[in-house]
Amino acid sequence: MPSLPPPFQTSTDRTVFFVSDGTGITAETFGHSVLTQFELRFKEVRLPFVDTLDKAYDAVREINDAYEVDGKRPIVFSTLVKAELSTVVRQSKGMHMDLIQTFVEPLEQELGVKSTHTIGRSHNIADSEDYKQRIEAINFSLAHDDGQSNQNLVAADVILVGVSRSGKTPTSLYLAMQYGVKAANYPLIPDDFERGKLPSGLIPYKKKLFGLSIAPDRLAEVRNERRPGSKYASPENCRYEVNEAEKMMRREGIRCVSSTAKSIEEIAAMILQEIKSDKRSY
C-alpha cells in the first residue's frame, strides 16, 4: 500500500519544545500560532521553570535526546529571560526560536530603555488590577453559566445565547480568563421557541446579547457524545432547535456567529470587536 502524502501522514514529523523560566504559557501560545500554519504533526514537550543552570543543562540533554531519536532537529520555542540560561539552551541541537532576542532586544534599541529582564514578570500579577478583574470575571461567568442565575445581569459585559452545546460555556470562560470580560450565558430551549419569545430574564438586557449558532449535524455529533441515542441528540431535533434559535435571533436583532468551524479564540475576538471591550490581560 503506497504511503500517504506528507500533510496526512500519521507519524510525528518533528518534536517541538516550549522552554521557559516561567509557566511556559507565552512560549506555547506563540509556538502554537506559528505551528498551525503547517500541515504536520508535532510531538510537543513542555519544559517550564527552567530557572537555573542545572535545569538549562537538563533541557539541553532532553532536546539532544530527541534529535538522536528523530534524526531531525527539534524546534525550540524559548522565552528564557536570563542570558546565561538562554546561552546554555542554544547549545543544544535544536532549531531555536528565541522570543526574547527576537522581540525584546530590538524594542530596547528602539525605545532606548533596557527591559527589566525579570523572570516570570508576565505572570507575576497577583496583586494587579487586571488580575483581580479576571478573577472577578471568572467568578461571574461561573455563577451565570447556563442560565443558573438572572441576578446582577446588569453587570455583564456580554450575555451569550444559543442552543445547548453550541459553545457558550467555553467561550464565556475564555473571555473571562483572558480578557476579564464578565460573560454570562443562557440556553435557548424548545419552551422559548414555542412561546416565540426570549426568556423573560433576558429582555431587559437585549443590547448585551450575542448569539452562538452551530451546524445541526455538528450539534448532533456533540450531543451524541453526551447523551447517545436520545431525542436531545437526534438530527431532527438538532435541526429544529438550530433553525428556531436562528429565527429568534434574527427576529430580535441579536448579533450571531456560527461556532461550527471557528475556534474559541476566533469567536472571542469577534465578540470583543462587537462589544468594543477595552479589557485586556497579559
Backbone as CSV, one residue per row, in Angstrom:
resi,resn,N_x,N_y,N_z,CA_x,CA_y,CA_z,C_x,C_y,C_z
1,MET,0.851,-1.195,0.000,0.000,0.000,0.000,0.885,1.243,0.000
2,PRO,0.673,2.203,-0.933,1.538,3.384,-1.007,1.397,4.259,0.215
3,SER,2.483,4.932,0.566,2.441,5.804,1.751,1.624,7.046,1.446
4,LEU,1.038,7.607,2.507,0.240,8.808,2.352,1.138,10.016,2.143
5,PRO,0.655,11.043,1.449,1.463,12.251,1.270,1.714,12.931,2.595
6,PRO,2.787,13.714,2.715,3.219,14.299,3.984,2.146,14.996,4.799
7,PRO,1.234,15.828,4.199,0.281,16.526,5.045,-0.649,15.613,5.826
8,PHE,-0.750,14.331,5.423,-1.688,13.442,6.073,-1.001,12.260,6.739
9,GLN,0.287,12.282,6.829,0.950,11.137,7.415,0.655,11.077,8.901
10,THR,0.600,9.886,9.444,0.165,9.714,10.835,1.320,9.765,11.818
11,SER,2.536,9.614,11.370,3.667,9.659,12.291,4.004,11.104,12.625
12,THR,4.657,11.301,13.757,5.062,12.638,14.160,6.171,13.143,13.267
13,ASP,6.020,14.344,12.738,7.017,14.898,11.826,8.199,15.525,12.559
14,ARG,7.952,16.125,13.705,9.037,16.812,14.399,8.666,16.993,15.869
15,THR,9.673,16.956,16.742,9.456,17.239,18.162,9.624,18.735,18.395
16,VAL,8.723,19.305,19.183,8.762,20.732,19.487,8.870,20.911,20.994
17,PHE,9.802,21.757,21.414,9.979,22.063,22.836,9.550,23.501,23.115
18,PHE,8.819,23.680,24.219,8.481,25.014,24.713,9.263,25.203,26.013
19,VAL,10.278,26.051,25.965,11.193,26.207,27.093,11.008,27.587,27.711
20,SER,10.823,27.607,29.032,10.595,28.880,29.701,11.115,28.836,31.124
21,ASP,11.472,30.009,31.644,11.843,30.102,33.053,10.619,30.384,33.914
22,GLY,9.442,30.511,33.266,8.180,30.677,33.976,7.249,29.527,33.649
23,THR,5.992,29.852,33.456,4.997,28.804,33.210,5.086,28.204,31.814
24,GLY,5.638,28.961,30.881,5.727,28.476,29.504,4.513,28.823,28.665
25,ILE,3.543,29.521,29.243,2.313,29.841,28.522,2.605,30.722,27.305
26,THR,3.479,31.715,27.466,3.790,32.613,26.359,4.458,31.857,25.220
27,ALA,5.457,31.033,25.548,6.160,30.265,24.519,5.205,29.325,23.796
28,GLU,4.332,28.684,24.558,3.410,27.722,23.966,2.375,28.415,23.088
29,THR,1.862,29.534,23.546,0.865,30.265,22.758,1.459,30.741,21.442
30,PHE,2.641,31.328,21.520,3.307,31.800,20.304,3.640,30.624,19.387
31,GLY,4.179,29.558,19.966,4.541,28.392,19.174,3.360,27.790,18.450
32,HIS,2.232,27.656,19.148,1.031,27.099,18.518,0.569,27.963,17.356
33,SER,0.649,29.291,17.528,0.225,30.194,16.463,1.052,29.985,15.199
34,VAL,2.338,29.740,15.384,3.223,29.520,14.240,3.014,28.127,13.644
35,LEU,2.917,27.111,14.498,2.852,25.733,14.019,1.560,25.420,13.278
36,THR,0.487,26.142,13.601,-0.776,25.875,12.915,-0.708,26.226,11.431
37,GLN,0.327,26.921,11.025,0.485,27.258,9.605,1.025,26.081,8.794
38,PHE,1.373,24.998,9.457,1.980,23.852,8.778,1.137,22.597,8.988
39,GLU,0.836,21.902,7.901,0.030,20.682,7.978,0.926,19.494,8.325
40,LEU,1.454,19.534,9.515,2.340,18.498,10.015,1.906,18.128,11.424
41,ARG,2.347,16.966,11.873,2.055,16.525,13.231,3.300,16.737,14.094
42,PHE,3.100,17.317,15.260,4.223,17.621,16.136,4.060,16.939,17.487
43,LYS,5.158,16.415,17.994,5.182,15.933,19.366,5.631,17.104,20.238
44,GLU,4.780,17.504,21.173,5.057,18.687,21.977,5.608,18.309,23.350
45,VAL,6.668,18.993,23.753,7.280,18.778,25.062,7.382,20.130,25.763
46,ARG,6.822,20.224,26.954,6.845,21.475,27.709,7.915,21.408,28.788
47,LEU,8.755,22.415,28.821,9.817,22.490,29.830,9.693,23.833,30.561
48,PRO,8.765,23.941,31.521,8.608,25.193,32.269,9.594,25.282,33.427
49,PHE,9.704,26.477,33.991,10.511,26.744,35.195,11.981,26.322,35.039
50,VAL,12.521,26.545,33.856,13.953,26.324,33.629,14.661,27.592,34.104
51,ASP,14.898,27.681,35.415,15.371,28.924,36.005,16.728,28.799,36.692
52,THR,17.429,27.671,36.471,18.792,27.505,36.986,19.645,26.889,35.890
53,LEU,20.964,26.990,36.057,21.866,26.411,35.067,21.701,24.893,34.991
54,ASP,21.492,24.252,36.130,21.296,22.793,36.125,20.084,22.415,35.279
55,LYS,19.006,23.152,35.435,17.800,22.864,34.659,18.017,23.166,33.172
56,ALA,18.808,24.177,32.897,19.105,24.511,31.500,19.880,23.372,30.840
57,TYR,20.868,22.814,31.559,21.626,21.684,31.004,20.746,20.433,30.865
58,ASP,19.802,20.256,31.794,18.849,19.150,31.664,18.005,19.321,30.400
59,ALA,17.615,20.552,30.123,16.833,20.831,28.915,17.637,20.511,27.663
60,VAL,18.918,20.873,27.686,19.790,20.574,26.540,19.851,19.074,26.289
61,ARG,20.024,18.301,27.364,20.096,16.844,27.205,18.799,16.286,26.619
62,GLU,17.660,16.822,27.073,16.377,16.318,26.576,16.185,16.671,25.098
63,ILE,16.584,17.867,24.722,16.480,18.284,23.316,17.398,17.436,22.439
64,ASN,18.622,17.212,22.923,19.573,16.402,22.154,19.112,14.953,22.029
65,ASP,18.488,14.427,23.083,17.948,13.056,23.017,16.880,12.957,21.929
66,ALA,16.047,13.976,21.833,15.004,13.984,20.800,15.633,14.023,19.408
67,TYR,16.717,14.761,19.281,17.424,14.813,17.997,17.945,13.435,17.603
68,GLU,18.509,12.710,18.565,19.045,11.381,18.277,17.937,10.405,17.893
69,VAL,16.804,10.506,18.567,15.693,9.589,18.283,15.032,9.916,16.953
70,ASP,14.778,11.200,16.694,14.054,11.604,15.490,14.931,11.651,14.251
71,GLY,16.223,11.934,14.467,17.094,12.150,13.321,16.851,13.496,12.664
72,LYS,16.108,14.366,13.356,15.805,15.708,12.851,15.953,16.704,13.996
73,ARG,16.320,17.926,13.650,16.464,18.935,14.699,15.111,19.252,15.328
74,PRO,14.999,19.172,16.653,13.768,19.620,17.313,13.601,21.131,17.142
75,ILE,12.348,21.574,17.152,12.050,23.002,17.132,11.927,23.469,18.581
76,VAL,12.625,24.542,18.936,12.632,25.029,20.312,12.105,26.454,20.353
77,PHE,10.943,26.645,20.998,10.406,27.977,21.257,10.796,28.349,22.685
78,SER,11.536,29.446,22.827,12.090,29.804,24.129,11.686,31.208,24.550
79,THR,11.354,31.326,25.842,11.145,32.653,26.433,12.039,32.827,27.660
80,LEU,13.222,32.259,27.602,14.175,32.390,28.700,14.672,33.827,28.774
81,VAL,14.520,34.435,29.931,14.884,35.835,30.093,16.370,36.003,30.381
82,LYS,16.907,35.172,31.280,18.315,35.324,31.644,19.214,34.864,30.510
83,ALA,20.160,35.730,30.147,21.031,35.452,29.004,21.850,34.187,29.210
84,GLU,22.317,33.928,30.450,23.163,32.755,30.680,22.371,31.453,30.487
85,LEU,21.089,31.471,30.822,20.264,30.280,30.617,19.983,30.071,29.128
86,SER,19.686,31.173,28.452,19.420,31.094,27.018,20.654,30.615,26.259
87,THR,21.828,31.088,26.677,23.072,30.690,26.018,23.302,29.189,26.132
88,VAL,23.006,28.626,27.296,23.168,27.189,27.502,22.217,26.415,26.602
89,VAL,20.948,26.780,26.612,19.947,26.034,25.833,20.219,26.124,24.340
90,ARG,20.775,27.241,23.907,21.075,27.404,22.479,22.231,26.524,22.033
91,GLN,22.918,25.885,22.981,23.985,24.945,22.622,23.414,23.588,22.193
92,SER,22.135,23.379,22.380,21.518,22.106,22.022,21.418,21.983,20.498
93,LYS,21.001,20.797,20.069,20.912,20.518,18.632,19.540,20.852,18.065
94,GLY,18.880,21.819,18.668,17.563,22.220,18.194,17.629,23.434,17.293
95,MET,16.522,23.702,16.619,16.346,24.918,15.827,15.627,25.914,16.737
96,HIS,16.283,26.998,17.104,15.813,27.858,18.178,15.028,29.062,17.688
97,MET,13.882,29.285,18.357,13.057,30.471,18.134,12.986,31.195,19.477
98,ASP,13.866,32.172,19.667,14.000,32.862,20.945,13.180,34.154,20.920
99,LEU,12.084,34.158,21.670,11.199,35.316,21.630,11.822,36.545,22.283
100,ILE,12.688,36.345,23.289,13.313,37.487,23.960,14.268,38.196,23.005
101,GLN,15.157,37.430,22.369,16.110,38.042,21.446,15.416,38.608,20.219
102,THR,14.344,37.959,19.785,13.659,38.396,18.566,12.878,39.678,18.774
103,PHE,12.242,39.824,19.939,11.348,40.960,20.135,11.832,41.955,21.192
104,VAL,12.295,41.438,22.347,12.641,42.355,23.440,13.877,43.184,23.106
105,GLU,14.928,42.553,22.613,16.174,43.291,22.337,15.992,44.379,21.278
106,PRO,15.293,44.101,20.151,15.044,45.202,19.211,14.219,46.338,19.815
107,LEU,13.275,45.989,20.717,12.481,47.036,21.368,13.342,47.873,22.312
108,GLU,14.301,47.246,22.968,15.211,48.006,23.824,15.936,49.077,23.007
109,GLN,16.379,48.684,21.820,17.090,49.636,20.959,16.166,50.738,20.474
110,GLU,14.940,50.359,20.106,14.005,51.350,19.574,13.535,52.315,20.649
111,LEU,13.264,51.788,21.864,12.735,52.622,22.946,13.820,53.343,23.726
112,GLY,15.060,52.870,23.581,16.143,53.480,24.326,16.080,53.187,25.805
113,VAL,15.428,52.084,26.158,15.256,51.692,27.562,15.557,50.214,27.698
114,LYS,16.290,49.837,28.724,16.573,48.430,28.970,15.359,47.767,29.623
115,SER,15.051,46.553,29.187,13.964,45.813,29.811,14.395,45.348,31.202
116,THR,13.423,44.937,32.006,13.739,44.535,33.371,14.448,43.195,33.433
117,HIS,14.261,42.362,32.376,14.839,41.012,32.368,14.510,40.262,33.653
118,THR,13.248,40.366,34.071,12.789,39.710,35.284,12.084,38.414,34.942
119,ILE,12.530,37.316,35.524,11.918,36.010,35.259,10.473,36.002,35.729
120,GLY,9.589,35.501,34.862,8.193,35.320,35.228,7.418,36.600,35.415
121,ARG,7.957,37.735,34.936,7.296,39.016,35.172,5.890,39.044,34.584
122,SER,5.702,38.415,33.413,4.404,38.487,32.748,3.317,37.778,33.538
123,HIS,3.708,36.884,34.467,2.704,36.159,35.233,2.738,36.510,36.717
124,ASN,3.614,37.439,37.095,3.702,37.836,38.498,2.768,39.015,38.740
125,ILE,1.457,38.742,38.656,0.500,39.838,38.625,-0.626,39.639,39.633
126,ALA,-0.367,38.852,40.672,-1.442,38.501,41.603,-2.070,39.726,42.258
127,ASP,-1.324,40.805,42.371,-1.856,41.996,43.022,-2.277,43.073,42.036
128,SER,-2.188,42.794,40.727,-2.510,43.813,39.741,-4.014,43.935,39.558
129,GLU,-4.435,45.088,39.053,-5.865,45.328,38.820,-6.399,44.394,37.735
130,ASP,-5.599,44.163,36.683,-6.028,43.255,35.611,-6.309,41.862,36.157
131,TYR,-5.436,41.394,37.035,-5.595,40.051,37.594,-6.878,39.966,38.418
132,LYS,-7.106,40.971,39.239,-8.311,40.986,40.071,-9.567,41.014,39.196
133,GLN,-9.512,41.758,38.112,-10.659,41.814,37.202,-10.926,40.452,36.579
134,ARG,-9.861,39.744,36.240,-10.044,38.427,35.629,-10.660,37.441,36.623
135,ILE,-10.176,37.464,37.865,-10.737,36.574,38.887,-12.213,36.893,39.104
136,GLU,-12.534,38.171,39.186,-13.923,38.585,39.370,-14.774,38.139,38.180
137,ALA,-14.219,38.270,36.970,-14.959,37.882,35.769,-15.180,36.372,35.718
138,ILE,-14.171,35.594,36.128,-14.312,34.136,36.144,-15.418,33.731,37.112
139,ASN,-15.413,34.310,38.311,-16.455,34.000,39.288,-17.841,34.373,38.755
140,PHE,-17.910,35.515,38.080,-19.177,35.959,37.494,-19.659,34.969,36.439
141,SER,-18.761,34.554,35.548,-19.138,33.642,34.462,-19.574,32.284,34.999
142,LEU,-18.888,31.794,36.029,-19.284,30.520,36.634,-20.657,30.617,37.292
143,ALA,-20.925,31.748,37.943,-22.209,31.930,38.625,-23.359,32.100,37.641
144,HIS,-23.035,32.555,36.421,-24.068,32.809,35.413,-23.929,31.861,34.228
145,ASP,-23.433,30.673,34.485,-23.285,29.669,33.422,-24.601,28.945,33.179
146,ASP,-24.967,28.811,31.924,-26.125,28.009,31.525,-27.421,28.484,32.181
147,GLY,-27.534,29.802,32.360,-28.758,30.363,32.913,-28.997,30.064,34.368
148,GLN,-27.918,29.765,35.126,-28.088,29.419,36.544,-28.688,30.556,37.359
149,SER,-28.376,31.791,36.967,-28.833,32.927,37.756,-29.127,34.119,36.850
150,ASN,-30.221,34.827,37.183,-30.544,36.077,36.495,-30.105,37.293,37.305
151,GLN,-29.531,37.041,38.467,-29.153,38.132,39.354,-27.927,38.874,38.819
152,ASN,-27.974,40.169,38.936,-26.842,41.030,38.611,-26.415,40.943,37.142
153,LEU,-27.344,40.604,36.244,-27.001,40.593,34.822,-26.666,41.986,34.313
154,VAL,-27.068,42.994,35.067,-26.737,44.359,34.679,-25.220,44.560,34.653
155,ALA,-24.489,43.754,35.416,-23.033,43.875,35.466,-22.345,43.132,34.329
156,ALA,-23.093,42.351,33.565,-22.494,41.558,32.487,-22.007,42.465,31.360
157,ASP,-20.844,42.138,30.818,-20.350,42.826,29.618,-21.018,42.261,28.369
158,VAL,-21.318,40.964,28.404,-21.975,40.300,27.286,-22.721,39.080,27.830
159,ILE,-23.841,38.741,27.193,-24.611,37.554,27.552,-24.723,36.690,26.302
160,LEU,-24.115,35.528,26.322,-24.143,34.630,25.169,-25.415,33.788,25.209
161,VAL,-26.091,33.694,24.073,-27.293,32.879,23.986,-27.157,31.918,22.807
162,GLY,-27.836,30.788,22.911,-27.797,29.792,21.851,-28.308,28.470,22.373
163,VAL,-28.455,27.504,21.483,-28.946,26.198,21.910,-27.884,25.504,22.763
164,SER,-28.310,24.513,23.495,-27.401,23.731,24.335,-26.296,23.106,23.502
165,ARG,-25.054,23.217,23.974,-23.852,22.638,23.359,-23.392,23.380,22.109
166,SER,-23.703,24.657,22.041,-23.235,25.443,20.892,-21.925,26.164,21.181
167,GLY,-21.360,25.979,22.381,-20.055,26.569,22.702,-20.114,27.761,23.630
168,LYS,-21.244,27.969,24.299,-21.398,29.161,25.138,-20.495,29.137,26.369
169,THR,-20.457,27.998,27.070,-19.676,27.934,28.317,-18.177,28.123,28.083
170,PRO,-17.545,27.366,27.174,-16.099,27.584,26.984,-15.763,28.981,26.494
171,THR,-16.638,29.563,25.675,-16.381,30.923,25.197,-16.486,31.922,26.341
172,SER,-17.494,31.747,27.198,-17.655,32.642,28.357,-16.427,32.598,29.256
173,LEU,-15.963,31.393,29.549,-14.814,31.258,30.445,-13.537,31.786,29.798
174,TYR,-13.394,31.581,28.499,-12.207,32.114,27.806,-12.193,33.638,27.870
175,LEU,-13.334,34.261,27.619,-13.418,35.719,27.697,-13.073,36.220,29.101
176,ALA,-13.538,35.489,30.109,-13.265,35.889,31.491,-11.790,35.711,31.838
177,MET,-11.244,34.545,31.507,-9.866,34.223,31.898,-8.844,35.067,31.153
178,GLN,-9.069,35.304,29.871,-8.070,36.004,29.065,-8.237,37.517,29.067
179,TYR,-9.484,38.002,29.183,-9.724,39.427,28.988,-10.460,40.109,30.149
180,GLY,-10.821,39.331,31.173,-11.531,39.945,32.281,-12.927,40.396,31.910
181,VAL,-13.510,39.780,30.892,-14.863,40.121,30.444,-15.878,39.325,31.257
182,LYS,-16.841,40.015,31.831,-17.907,39.338,32.566,-18.937,38.825,31.559
183,ALA,-18.834,37.537,31.253,-19.683,36.934,30.230,-20.622,35.921,30.863
184,ALA,-21.917,36.208,30.819,-22.927,35.234,31.228,-23.341,34.440,30.000
185,ASN,-23.967,33.289,30.204,-24.523,32.577,29.049,-25.847,31.929,29.426
186,TYR,-26.715,31.859,28.444,-28.094,31.448,28.693,-28.563,30.558,27.549
187,PRO,-29.127,29.390,27.853,-29.558,28.486,26.779,-30.917,28.884,26.212
188,LEU,-31.082,28.721,24.915,-32.390,28.837,24.281,-32.935,27.427,24.139
189,ILE,-34.134,27.195,24.671,-34.685,25.843,24.742,-36.027,25.772,24.004
190,PRO,-36.533,24.559,23.728,-37.805,24.416,22.994,-38.950,25.224,23.580
191,ASP,-39.024,25.380,24.917,-40.095,26.181,25.518,-40.058,27.620,25.007
192,ASP,-38.841,28.153,24.834,-38.704,29.516,24.314,-39.214,29.598,22.876
193,PHE,-38.939,28.566,22.093,-39.348,28.563,20.694,-40.869,28.460,20.568
194,GLU,-41.487,27.677,21.443,-42.946,27.531,21.416,-43.631,28.843,21.788
195,ARG,-43.033,29.572,22.736,-43.598,30.873,23.111,-43.283,31.936,22.067
196,GLY,-42.210,31.692,21.315,-41.792,32.671,20.315,-41.191,33.916,20.924
197,LYS,-40.649,33.783,22.150,-40.075,34.930,22.843,-38.776,34.540,23.543
198,LEU,-37.945,35.543,23.752,-36.750,35.337,24.566,-37.158,35.037,26.002
199,PRO,-36.298,34.328,26.756,-36.559,34.163,28.188,-36.764,35.536,28.834
200,SER,-37.745,35.647,29.690,-38.121,36.949,30.244,-36.974,37.649,30.971
201,GLY,-36.093,36.850,31.585,-34.988,37.452,32.324,-33.967,38.135,31.438
202,LEU,-33.991,37.866,30.137,-33.006,38.449,29.226,-33.499,39.717,28.541
203,ILE,-34.809,39.896,28.515,-35.378,41.010,27.748,-34.822,42.377,28.169
204,PRO,-34.635,42.659,29.473,-34.084,43.974,29.840,-32.637,44.186,29.371
205,TYR,-31.962,43.103,28.998,-30.535,43.202,28.645,-30.294,42.836,27.183
206,LYS,-31.287,43.092,26.356,-31.237,42.675,24.959,-30.007,43.212,24.225
207,LYS,-29.586,44.428,24.562,-28.432,45.021,23.880,-27.121,44.308,24.226
208,LYS,-27.139,43.521,25.300,-25.922,42.804,25.695,-25.856,41.394,25.108
209,LEU,-26.901,40.968,24.411,-26.957,39.593,23.926,-26.095,39.392,22.697
210,PHE,-25.449,38.250,22.649,-24.668,37.840,21.477,-24.937,36.360,21.261
211,GLY,-25.336,35.995,20.045,-25.755,34.628,19.780,-24.666,33.737,19.231
212,LEU,-24.682,32.480,19.661,-23.829,31.451,19.064,-24.730,30.413,18.415
213,SER,-24.434,30.085,17.162,-25.155,29.022,16.486,-24.165,27.931,16.105
214,ILE,-24.676,26.864,15.484,-23.828,25.727,15.141,-24.555,24.915,14.074
215,ALA,-23.812,24.269,13.189,-24.435,23.429,12.171,-25.161,22.259,12.838
216,PRO,-26.383,21.962,12.427,-27.154,20.899,13.084,-26.446,19.544,13.118
217,ASP,-25.751,19.175,12.031,-25.076,17.869,12.032,-23.946,17.833,13.050
218,ARG,-23.227,18.948,13.184,-22.164,19.021,14.190,-22.761,18.996,15.595
219,LEU,-23.874,19.682,15.782,-24.536,19.694,17.085,-24.972,18.284,17.481
220,ALA,-25.488,17.530,16.507,-25.904,16.150,16.791,-24.712,15.308,17.233
221,GLU,-23.555,15.512,16.592,-22.344,14.779,16.984,-21.958,15.102,18.422
222,VAL,-21.950,16.375,18.756,-21.553,16.807,20.097,-22.522,16.272,21.145
223,ARG,-23.805,16.379,20.878,-24.800,15.920,21.849,-24.792,14.400,21.996
224,ASN,-24.493,13.683,20.911,-24.445,12.218,20.996,-23.311,11.736,21.878
225,GLU,-22.258,12.540,21.999,-21.174,12.177,22.900,-21.633,12.238,24.348
226,ARG,-22.614,13.093,24.618,-23.097,13.281,25.986,-24.301,12.388,26.289
227,ARG,-25.244,12.346,25.341,-26.458,11.548,25.550,-26.779,10.779,24.264
228,PRO,-26.024,9.714,24.020,-26.183,8.958,22.775,-27.577,8.357,22.610
229,GLY,-28.092,8.461,21.386,-29.371,7.841,21.070,-30.594,8.556,21.607
230,SER,-30.428,9.726,22.219,-31.561,10.441,22.814,-32.229,11.356,21.791
231,LYS,-33.467,11.753,22.088,-34.145,12.738,21.241,-33.364,14.046,21.232
232,TYR,-32.808,14.391,22.386,-31.992,15.602,22.534,-30.882,15.653,21.483
233,ALA,-30.312,14.493,21.144,-29.178,14.439,20.219,-29.572,14.061,18.802
234,SER,-30.849,13.814,18.550,-31.267,13.354,17.224,-31.073,14.452,16.182
235,PRO,-30.703,14.098,14.954,-30.519,15.105,13.898,-31.761,15.961,13.675
236,GLU,-32.937,15.340,13.755,-34.179,16.084,13.539,-34.366,17.156,14.602
237,ASN,-34.147,16.786,15.865,-34.306,17.757,16.946,-33.255,18.854,16.864
238,CYS,-32.039,18.478,16.508,-30.966,19.478,16.388,-31.281,20.480,15.279
239,ARG,-31.791,19.981,14.147,-32.171,20.891,13.063,-33.274,21.845,13.521
240,TYR,-34.263,21.286,14.237,-35.364,22.115,14.728,-34.854,23.211,15.661
241,GLU,-34.046,22.832,16.649,-33.585,23.809,17.638,-32.710,24.891,17.005
242,VAL,-31.793,24.478,16.124,-30.914,25.461,15.487,-31.718,26.418,14.609
243,ASN,-32.636,25.881,13.810,-33.459,26.733,12.944,-34.285,27.722,13.748
244,GLU,-34.904,27.232,14.836,-35.737,28.109,15.655,-34.901,29.155,16.389
245,ALA,-33.739,28.754,16.860,-32.872,29.702,17.572,-32.393,30.803,16.627
246,GLU,-31.963,30.414,15.428,-31.506,31.412,14.460,-32.646,32.336,14.044
247,LYS,-33.860,31.769,13.887,-35.024,32.575,13.529,-35.305,33.597,14.634
248,MET,-35.216,33.159,15.890,-35.466,34.057,17.010,-34.419,35.168,17.072
249,MET,-33.156,34.799,16.864,-32.100,35.804,16.935,-32.227,36.833,15.811
250,ARG,-32.615,36.373,14.620,-32.845,37.329,13.527,-34.007,38.255,13.863
251,ARG,-35.073,37.694,14.397,-36.256,38.486,14.713,-35.965,39.524,15.800
252,GLU,-35.124,39.139,16.760,-34.816,40.042,17.872,-33.626,40.955,17.595
253,GLY,-33.010,40.784,16.427,-31.869,41.627,16.070,-30.617,41.336,16.877
254,ILE,-30.441,40.070,17.268,-29.280,39.672,18.074,-28.114,39.308,17.152
255,ARG,-26.984,39.902,17.400,-25.777,39.559,16.646,-25.446,38.094,16.877
256,CYS,-24.990,37.417,15.829,-24.797,35.973,15.937,-23.627,35.515,15.093
257,VAL,-22.937,34.464,15.546,-21.857,33.859,14.780,-21.949,32.344,14.941
258,SER,-21.575,31.608,13.913,-21.569,30.142,13.993,-20.258,29.665,14.596
259,SER,-20.363,28.743,15.550,-19.166,28.186,16.202,-18.665,26.926,15.498
260,THR,-19.324,26.532,14.403,-19.022,25.242,13.768,-17.572,25.109,13.348
261,ALA,-17.063,26.101,12.642,-15.710,25.998,12.089,-14.772,27.048,12.664
262,LYS,-15.150,27.626,13.801,-14.317,28.667,14.402,-13.807,28.217,15.758
263,SER,-12.584,28.597,16.071,-12.009,28.303,17.383,-12.595,29.261,18.415
264,ILE,-12.425,28.894,19.675,-12.876,29.774,20.754,-12.183,31.129,20.655
265,GLU,-10.903,31.113,20.296,-10.159,32.370,20.166,-10.775,33.272,19.102
266,GLU,-11.164,32.675,17.969,-11.771,33.462,16.894,-13.118,34.028,17.317
267,ILE,-13.923,33.195,17.972,-15.234,33.648,18.429,-15.080,34.783,19.439
268,ALA,-14.146,34.609,20.374,-13.919,35.638,21.391,-13.488,36.952,20.755
269,ALA,-12.630,36.882,19.743,-12.168,38.102,19.068,-13.330,38.825,18.399
270,MET,-14.242,38.061,17.794,-15.406,38.677,17.153,-16.319,39.322,18.182
271,ILE,-16.487,38.655,19.325,-17.335,39.211,20.376,-16.722,40.489,20.940
272,LEU,-15.407,40.463,21.189,-14.730,41.645,21.717,-14.853,42.823,20.763
273,GLN,-14.758,42.523,19.476,-14.889,43.590,18.482,-16.294,44.182,18.500
274,GLU,-17.281,43.309,18.681,-18.666,43.764,18.693,-18.995,44.579,19.935
275,ILE,-18.524,44.120,21.085,-18.865,44.841,22.315,-17.878,45.966,22.603
276,LYS,-16.839,46.054,21.723,-15.852,47.127,21.835,-15.269,47.215,23.245
277,SER,-14.886,46.027,23.747,-14.312,45.948,25.096,-12.871,46.451,25.077
278,ASP,-12.519,47.203,26.086,-11.131,47.652,26.223,-10.426,46.901,27.333
279,LYS,-11.015,45.768,27.764,-10.395,44.986,28.824,-9.263,44.172,28.222
280,ARG,-8.133,44.116,28.905,-7.002,43.351,28.411,-6.327,42.629,29.547
281,SER,-5.664,41.538,29.212,-4.848,40.839,30.214,-3.604,40.346,29.524
282,TYR,-2.561,40.142,30.290,-1.286,39.734,29.719,-0.771,38.512,30.454
